[in-house]
Amino acid sequence: MNKSSSGERTTDHALASRPQAPRPRVTLLYHFFHPDDVVSARLYSELAAELAGRGWDVVARPANRVCHEQGPRLPTSEQWQGVDIRRVRRPDFRQASNRGRLLNTAWMLAGWSWAALFARRPPQEAVLIGTDPILGVLAAMPWTLFRRRTKVIHWCFDLYPDAAVADGLLEPGSRLVRLLRRLTAAALRRCDFVADLGACMGRRLTVIEPGCRPETITPWSLVEPPAPPAPDPQVRCELFGAAALGLLYSGSFGRAHSGDEFLALARALRGGDAAFCFAGRGNRVDELRRAVEADDGNIRFAGFAPEEQLEKRLTACDLHLVSLRPEWTGAVVPSKLFGALAAGRGVVFAGSPDSAIAGWIREHQVGWVLTRATIDEVAAHLRQLAADPARLAELKQRCHAVYHAHFSKRMMIERWDAQLRRLLGEGAATAS
């Protein structure tokens, strides 16, 4: 008995002293990260923490600044939920200005190039590059030049220079646009894997670089309730009064968005039992307010909700309003769809029928695509929905089920984990 126990202890000691295989590393290159509350930073932070929990050695290299504030500096190094955060020191350039964004881009690309050249090189490494700062994908070039064994991945949230052209900042076909497209194409060729946010973005990527074969990995909702939440009665009343059907626009309302179709839809529903509320911020909110007429009694405005009130705000409505001007199709893909579906709310999307959002709405029957030509048709459907509580309840259940079947955080994290391990080979699959 003693001899057996001694043998077991010897075996256990040998196993404990055996060198462990190094964990595969993934380095995240994105401008903003925890504790920044901007949505994309929270998504990258959640991805990093989840990968760390799945056996990855995760390093994040954001800036030591936050997105919407000037002044505060974050620590240059920090440990958070298993993630090693190593921040790039950059000056306090104003992110909201075009000049500031360009300076931030140059500074972050320089910092990431320095890291590619001098940071420790693990045996297995993947680098995941986002699109903040603008043209962040150009970091693929120094990382493939200085670290030839590193696998390079690009998760495209905003496509440049296409977004700048859609915004009117750059002239289509100009020399600068042609140059930026050539640089973007060169960076995409150096990527081992490219993820887009929808088929419309994938098509634009292949126009820039025909050899690019992107796959869609969508963002997820930051809040995933287990069932469609019932509206908070007080918040519901504040936003929509006693209307049977509440339609909410919540979030940024800027140059990529249009309110014309929503105003026309609201006017088609005047005198009915549907109310619209716009609770956004951005450079086009004042323009939208000025467009509202005295007879638009079913249109309201609300301030931007603080973080602790956001879930009650987003679940007070029955349908979410999502907008994207047609010329922006594929340059960006609005992530509001996923938050709406996670909360069990349908969507009225004002945008191109060729967009990924419109395709998902039609495929899964979770809302309506609103164009100038479909305003009367959509209004008729919404009148029927307002008059039929059972049908509205069924829509909410379907939206919630569709989210968990196709777009949930668990599904997207599993896809990222599997894709990264595939790129690094069998060693990454066994190292965790």
C-alpha positions as CSV (number, residue, x, y, z in Angstrom):
1,M,0.0,0.0,0.0
2,N,2.8,2.4,1.0
3,K,4.7,1.4,-2.1
4,S,1.7,2.1,-4.3
5,S,1.1,5.5,-2.7
6,S,4.8,6.4,-3.2
7,G,4.6,5.5,-6.8
8,E,1.5,7.6,-7.3
9,R,3.3,10.6,-5.7
10,T,6.3,10.1,-7.9
11,T,4.1,10.0,-11.0
12,D,2.2,13.1,-9.9
13,H,5.5,14.9,-9.2
14,A,6.8,14.0,-12.7
15,L,3.7,15.3,-14.4
16,A,3.7,18.5,-12.4
17,S,7.4,19.2,-13.2
18,R,7.0,18.4,-16.9
19,P,7.2,21.6,-19.0
20,Q,3.8,22.8,-20.1
21,A,3.2,23.5,-23.8
22,P,3.1,27.3,-24.3
23,R,-0.4,28.7,-24.8
24,P,-1.1,30.1,-28.3
25,R,-1.1,33.9,-28.3
26,V,-3.6,36.2,-30.0
27,T,-2.7,39.9,-30.1
28,L,-5.6,42.4,-30.5
29,L,-4.8,45.6,-32.3
30,Y,-7.8,47.9,-31.8
31,H,-7.8,51.6,-30.9
32,F,-10.0,51.4,-27.8
33,F,-10.5,48.8,-25.2
34,H,-11.7,48.2,-21.6
35,P,-12.7,50.3,-19.6
36,D,-13.9,52.4,-22.6
37,D,-17.6,52.2,-23.0
38,V,-17.8,52.7,-26.8
39,V,-19.6,49.7,-28.2
40,S,-16.8,48.4,-30.5
41,A,-14.3,48.6,-27.6
42,R,-16.7,46.6,-25.4
43,L,-17.1,43.9,-28.1
44,Y,-13.3,43.6,-28.5
45,S,-12.9,43.5,-24.7
46,E,-15.5,40.7,-24.4
47,L,-13.8,38.8,-27.2
48,A,-10.4,39.1,-25.5
49,A,-11.8,38.0,-22.1
50,E,-13.6,35.0,-23.6
51,L,-10.6,33.8,-25.6
52,A,-8.4,34.1,-22.4
53,G,-11.0,31.9,-20.7
54,R,-10.6,29.3,-23.5
55,G,-6.9,28.9,-23.1
56,W,-5.4,31.7,-25.2
57,D,-2.6,34.0,-24.1
58,V,-4.3,37.3,-25.0
59,V,-2.5,40.6,-25.4
60,A,-4.4,43.8,-26.3
61,R,-2.6,46.9,-27.6
62,P,-5.1,49.8,-27.5
63,A,-4.3,53.5,-27.0
64,N,-3.9,54.9,-23.5
65,R,-6.9,57.2,-24.2
66,V,-10.6,56.8,-24.3
67,C,-12.8,57.5,-27.3
68,H,-15.2,60.3,-26.3
69,E,-13.1,62.2,-23.8
70,Q,-10.0,64.2,-23.9
71,G,-7.6,64.4,-21.0
72,P,-7.7,61.1,-19.1
73,R,-4.8,58.7,-19.5
74,L,-5.1,55.0,-18.9
75,P,-2.3,52.9,-17.4
76,T,0.2,51.7,-20.0
77,S,0.0,48.1,-18.7
78,E,-2.8,46.3,-16.9
79,Q,-4.2,42.8,-16.3
80,W,-7.9,42.4,-16.8
81,Q,-9.9,39.2,-16.8
82,G,-6.8,37.2,-18.0
83,V,-5.9,39.7,-20.7
84,D,-2.5,41.4,-20.8
85,I,-3.3,45.1,-21.8
86,R,-0.2,46.9,-23.1
87,R,-1.4,50.4,-24.2
88,V,0.2,52.6,-26.8
89,R,1.1,56.0,-25.4
90,R,-0.4,58.6,-27.8
91,P,-0.9,62.3,-27.6
92,D,-4.4,63.7,-26.8
93,F,-5.5,64.2,-30.4
94,R,-9.2,64.9,-30.7
95,Q,-10.9,61.8,-32.1
96,A,-14.0,63.7,-33.2
97,S,-12.1,65.8,-35.7
98,N,-10.8,64.7,-39.1
99,R,-7.4,66.0,-38.4
100,G,-7.3,64.3,-35.0
101,R,-8.4,60.9,-36.4
102,L,-5.7,61.0,-39.0
103,L,-3.0,61.9,-36.4
104,N,-4.4,59.1,-34.2
105,T,-4.2,56.7,-37.1
106,A,-0.6,57.5,-37.9
107,W,0.4,57.3,-34.2
108,M,-1.3,54.0,-33.6
109,L,0.1,52.4,-36.7
110,A,3.6,53.5,-35.7
111,G,3.1,52.0,-32.2
112,W,1.9,48.7,-33.6
113,S,4.8,48.6,-36.0
114,W,7.2,49.1,-33.1
115,A,5.5,46.2,-31.3
116,A,5.7,44.0,-34.4
117,L,9.5,44.6,-34.5
118,F,10.4,44.4,-30.8
119,A,7.7,42.6,-28.8
120,R,8.5,39.0,-27.7
121,R,7.7,36.4,-30.3
122,P,5.9,33.3,-29.0
123,P,6.0,30.0,-30.9
124,Q,2.4,30.4,-32.0
125,E,0.8,33.8,-32.6
126,A,-2.1,35.3,-34.3
127,V,-2.8,39.1,-34.6
128,L,-6.4,40.3,-34.9
129,I,-6.6,43.8,-36.5
130,G,-9.7,46.0,-36.3
131,T,-10.7,49.1,-38.2
132,D,-10.3,51.7,-35.5
133,P,-8.3,53.8,-36.1
134,I,-9.3,54.3,-39.7
135,L,-7.1,52.2,-42.1
136,G,-6.0,50.1,-39.1
137,V,-5.7,47.1,-41.5
138,L,-2.5,48.7,-42.8
139,A,-0.9,47.2,-39.6
140,A,-1.0,43.9,-41.4
141,M,2.1,45.0,-43.5
142,P,4.6,45.5,-40.6
143,W,3.3,42.5,-38.8
144,T,3.8,40.2,-41.8
145,L,7.2,41.9,-42.6
146,F,8.7,41.6,-39.2
147,R,7.0,38.4,-37.9
148,R,6.6,36.1,-40.9
149,R,5.2,33.1,-38.9
150,T,2.5,35.2,-37.3
151,K,-1.0,34.7,-38.7
152,V,-2.8,37.9,-39.5
153,I,-6.6,38.4,-39.3
154,H,-8.7,41.4,-40.0
155,W,-12.2,42.0,-38.6
156,C,-13.7,44.7,-40.7
157,F,-16.2,47.0,-38.9
158,D,-15.8,50.0,-41.2
159,L,-14.4,49.9,-44.7
160,Y,-12.0,52.7,-45.7
161,P,-11.7,54.6,-48.0
162,D,-15.3,53.6,-48.9
163,A,-16.8,55.1,-45.7
164,A,-14.9,58.4,-46.3
165,V,-16.3,58.5,-49.9
166,A,-19.8,57.8,-48.7
167,D,-19.4,60.6,-46.1
168,G,-18.4,63.1,-48.8
169,L,-14.9,63.6,-47.3
170,L,-13.2,62.2,-50.4
171,E,-14.1,62.4,-54.1
172,P,-14.8,59.0,-55.7
173,G,-12.0,58.1,-58.2
174,S,-9.6,60.8,-56.9
175,R,-5.9,60.1,-56.7
176,L,-6.1,59.9,-52.9
177,V,-8.9,57.3,-53.0
178,R,-7.0,55.3,-55.6
179,L,-3.9,55.4,-53.4
180,L,-5.8,54.4,-50.3
181,R,-7.5,51.5,-52.1
182,R,-4.1,50.2,-53.3
183,L,-2.7,50.3,-49.8
184,T,-5.8,48.6,-48.4
185,A,-5.6,45.9,-51.1
186,A,-1.9,45.3,-50.3
187,A,-2.8,44.9,-46.6
188,L,-5.7,42.6,-47.3
189,R,-3.4,40.4,-49.4
190,R,-1.2,39.9,-46.3
191,C,-4.1,38.7,-44.2
192,D,-4.6,35.0,-43.6
193,F,-8.3,35.5,-42.8
194,V,-10.7,38.4,-43.2
195,A,-14.1,38.7,-41.4
196,D,-16.8,41.1,-42.5
197,L,-20.1,42.1,-40.9
198,G,-22.3,41.0,-43.7
199,A,-22.4,40.0,-47.4
200,C,-22.7,43.6,-48.6
201,M,-19.4,44.4,-46.9
202,G,-17.8,41.3,-48.2
203,R,-18.7,42.3,-51.8
204,R,-16.9,45.7,-51.3
205,L,-13.9,44.0,-49.9
206,T,-13.6,41.7,-52.9
207,V,-13.8,44.8,-55.2
208,I,-10.9,46.3,-53.4
209,E,-8.9,43.1,-53.4
210,P,-10.3,40.4,-55.7
211,G,-8.3,37.7,-54.0
212,C,-9.9,38.4,-50.7
213,R,-12.4,35.7,-49.5
214,P,-14.1,37.2,-46.4
215,E,-16.4,35.3,-44.1
216,T,-19.1,36.9,-42.0
217,I,-18.7,37.1,-38.2
218,T,-21.2,39.5,-36.8
219,P,-21.1,41.6,-33.6
220,W,-23.3,40.4,-30.8
221,S,-25.6,42.1,-28.4
222,L,-24.0,43.5,-25.2
223,V,-27.1,42.4,-23.3
224,E,-28.7,38.9,-23.9
225,P,-31.8,38.5,-21.8
226,P,-33.0,34.9,-21.4
227,A,-36.5,35.8,-22.7
228,P,-38.0,38.9,-24.3
229,P,-38.3,41.4,-21.4
230,A,-41.6,43.1,-20.7
231,P,-41.4,46.9,-21.0
232,D,-41.0,48.9,-17.9
233,P,-44.4,50.7,-17.6
234,Q,-43.0,54.1,-16.5
235,V,-40.3,54.2,-19.3
236,R,-42.8,53.0,-21.8
237,C,-45.2,55.8,-20.9
238,E,-42.5,58.4,-21.0
239,L,-41.5,57.4,-24.5
240,F,-44.7,56.4,-26.2
241,G,-47.6,57.5,-24.0
242,A,-50.5,55.0,-24.3
243,A,-49.8,53.9,-27.9
244,A,-50.3,50.2,-28.6
245,L,-47.1,50.1,-30.8
246,G,-43.9,51.9,-29.9
247,L,-41.1,52.4,-32.4
248,L,-37.7,53.6,-31.0
249,Y,-34.6,55.0,-32.6
250,S,-31.8,54.8,-30.0
251,G,-28.1,55.6,-30.5
252,S,-26.0,57.7,-32.8
253,F,-27.7,59.6,-35.6
254,G,-25.1,61.1,-37.9
255,R,-24.3,61.5,-41.5
256,A,-24.7,57.8,-42.3
257,H,-28.3,57.9,-41.2
258,S,-31.5,59.2,-42.7
259,G,-34.7,60.2,-40.9
260,D,-36.8,61.0,-44.0
261,E,-38.3,57.6,-44.4
262,F,-39.2,57.3,-40.7
263,L,-40.9,60.7,-40.8
264,A,-42.9,59.6,-43.8
265,L,-43.9,56.4,-42.1
266,A,-44.9,58.2,-38.9
267,R,-47.1,60.6,-41.0
268,A,-48.7,57.6,-42.8
269,L,-49.6,56.3,-39.3
270,R,-51.0,59.6,-37.9
271,G,-54.2,59.2,-36.0
272,G,-53.5,55.5,-35.4
273,D,-52.1,53.7,-32.4
274,A,-48.4,53.9,-33.2
275,A,-45.9,56.3,-31.6
276,F,-42.3,57.0,-32.6
277,C,-39.5,58.1,-30.3
278,F,-36.0,59.3,-31.4
279,A,-33.5,59.0,-28.6
280,G,-30.2,59.6,-30.3
281,R,-27.2,61.9,-30.4
282,G,-25.2,63.0,-33.4
283,N,-24.7,65.7,-35.9
284,R,-28.1,65.1,-37.6
285,V,-30.4,65.1,-34.6
286,D,-31.1,68.8,-34.8
287,E,-31.9,68.5,-38.5
288,L,-34.4,65.8,-37.7
289,R,-36.0,67.9,-35.0
290,R,-36.5,70.8,-37.4
291,A,-38.1,68.5,-39.9
292,V,-40.9,67.6,-37.5
293,E,-44.2,69.4,-38.1
294,A,-46.8,70.7,-35.8
295,D,-49.2,67.9,-36.9
296,D,-46.6,65.2,-36.1
297,G,-48.2,64.3,-32.7
298,N,-47.0,60.7,-32.8
299,I,-43.3,61.7,-32.9
300,R,-41.4,62.3,-29.7
301,F,-37.8,62.9,-28.7
302,A,-35.9,61.7,-25.7
303,G,-32.4,62.4,-24.3
304,F,-29.5,59.9,-24.5
305,A,-30.0,57.2,-21.8
306,P,-27.2,56.6,-19.2
307,E,-25.7,53.2,-19.1
308,E,-27.7,52.0,-16.1
309,Q,-31.0,52.9,-17.8
310,L,-30.1,51.7,-21.3
311,E,-31.7,48.2,-21.0
312,K,-35.0,49.6,-19.8
313,R,-34.9,52.1,-22.6
314,L,-34.2,49.5,-25.3
315,T,-36.9,47.1,-24.1
316,A,-39.6,49.8,-23.7
317,C,-40.5,49.7,-27.4
318,D,-42.0,47.0,-29.6
319,L,-39.9,47.7,-32.7
320,H,-36.5,49.3,-33.2
321,L,-35.7,51.8,-36.0
322,V,-32.4,51.2,-37.9
323,S,-31.2,53.5,-40.7
324,L,-28.3,53.5,-43.2
325,R,-28.2,55.7,-46.3
326,P,-27.9,53.6,-49.4
327,E,-24.5,55.0,-50.4
328,W,-23.1,53.6,-47.1
329,T,-24.2,50.1,-47.8
330,G,-21.3,47.7,-47.2
331,A,-19.0,50.4,-45.9
332,V,-20.6,49.9,-42.5
333,V,-23.2,47.5,-41.2
334,P,-25.4,48.8,-38.3
335,S,-25.1,46.6,-35.2
336,K,-28.4,47.8,-33.8
337,L,-30.1,44.8,-35.4
338,F,-28.4,42.4,-33.0
339,G,-29.4,44.3,-29.9
340,A,-33.0,44.5,-31.0
341,L,-33.2,40.8,-31.8
342,A,-31.6,39.8,-28.5
343,A,-34.3,41.8,-26.7
344,G,-37.0,40.1,-28.7
345,R,-37.8,43.3,-30.7
346,G,-38.4,43.5,-34.5
347,V,-36.8,46.0,-36.8
348,V,-37.9,48.6,-39.3
349,F,-34.8,49.2,-41.4
350,A,-34.6,52.3,-43.7
351,G,-31.9,51.5,-46.2
352,S,-30.9,49.6,-49.3
353,P,-32.7,46.3,-50.0
354,D,-29.3,45.0,-51.0
355,S,-27.8,45.4,-47.6
356,A,-27.1,42.5,-45.2
357,I,-29.5,44.0,-42.7
358,A,-32.3,43.9,-45.3
359,G,-31.4,40.3,-46.2
360,W,-31.5,39.1,-42.6
361,I,-34.9,40.8,-42.0
362,R,-36.4,39.0,-45.1
363,E,-34.7,35.7,-44.4
364,H,-35.8,35.5,-40.7
365,Q,-39.0,37.5,-40.9
366,V,-38.0,39.8,-38.1
367,G,-39.2,43.2,-39.4
368,W,-39.6,45.4,-42.5
369,V,-37.4,47.1,-45.0
370,L,-38.5,50.7,-45.5
371,T,-37.9,52.6,-48.7
372,R,-39.8,55.4,-50.4
373,A,-41.7,52.7,-52.4
374,T,-42.7,50.6,-49.4
375,I,-43.9,53.2,-46.9
376,D,-47.6,52.6,-47.4
377,E,-47.1,48.8,-47.4
378,V,-45.1,48.9,-44.1
379,A,-47.6,51.3,-42.6
380,A,-50.4,48.8,-43.3
381,H,-48.5,46.0,-41.7
382,L,-47.8,48.1,-38.6
383,R,-51.5,49.0,-38.2
384,Q,-52.3,45.3,-38.2
385,L,-49.6,44.6,-35.7
386,A,-50.8,47.4,-33.3
387,A,-54.3,45.9,-33.4
388,D,-53.2,42.3,-32.7
389,P,-51.3,41.8,-29.4
390,A,-51.0,38.1,-30.0
391,R,-49.2,38.7,-33.3
392,L,-46.9,41.2,-31.7
393,A,-46.1,38.7,-28.9
394,E,-45.3,36.0,-31.5
395,L,-43.0,38.4,-33.4
396,K,-41.1,39.1,-30.2
397,Q,-40.6,35.4,-29.5
398,R,-39.4,34.8,-33.0
399,C,-36.9,37.6,-32.9
400,H,-35.4,36.3,-29.6
401,A,-35.2,32.8,-31.0
402,V,-33.5,34.0,-34.3
403,Y,-30.9,35.9,-32.3
404,H,-29.9,32.9,-30.3
405,A,-30.0,30.6,-33.3
406,H,-27.8,32.7,-35.5
407,F,-26.2,35.8,-33.9
408,S,-25.5,35.1,-30.2
409,K,-22.3,36.0,-28.4
410,R,-21.6,32.3,-27.7
411,M,-21.9,31.4,-31.3
412,M,-19.6,34.2,-32.5
413,I,-17.0,33.5,-29.8
414,E,-16.9,29.9,-30.8
415,R,-16.4,30.8,-34.4
416,W,-13.5,33.0,-33.5
417,D,-11.9,30.4,-31.3
418,A,-12.3,27.7,-34.0
419,Q,-11.0,30.0,-36.8
420,L,-7.9,31.1,-34.8
421,R,-7.1,27.5,-33.9
422,R,-7.5,26.4,-37.5
423,L,-5.1,29.1,-38.6
424,L,-2.5,28.1,-36.0
425,G,-2.9,24.4,-36.7
426,E,-3.2,21.4,-34.4
427,G,-0.7,22.8,-31.9
428,A,-3.1,25.5,-30.9
429,A,-5.9,23.0,-30.5
430,T,-4.0,21.0,-28.0
431,A,-2.1,23.8,-26.2
432,S,-5.3,24.9,-24.3
